[in-house]
């Protein structure tokens, strides 16, 4: 049931476009908010282009985890991305920041697709801390 709710929620995000909460860029800033959300929630990046992500954690530690990045091989992690698997063996931590810290990483998405991103800390994803990374 949770999976169906998540898929429907993700579809709604994609269909509505979330105009005020969406950006397309190769230089982006994402904030992990204290209310368990990402700002922006939906990000579009170009395929096969290095993307510089500045990730900030407000209020407490947060992470920016890409689901199935290892299994599907859509990400080039040769630039020193974290390779620890957070909650599933195929997920990759793209960025992790302690409370009120900002980190910057560069990564390249190799394949087009729609990917789930989430925070790996206990209770964060369940409270709505997830989003979408679209690769065009």
PyMOL commands that set and color helices and strands:
alter all, ss='L'
color gray80, all
select helices_A, chain A and resi 2-16+19-21+69-72
alter helices_A, ss='H'
color red, helices_A
select strands_A, chain A and resi 22-24+27-32+38-39+42-45+50-57+62-66+75-76+92-97+102-109+113-118+130-135
alter strands_A, ss='S'
color yellow, strands_A
deselect
rebuild
show_as cartoon
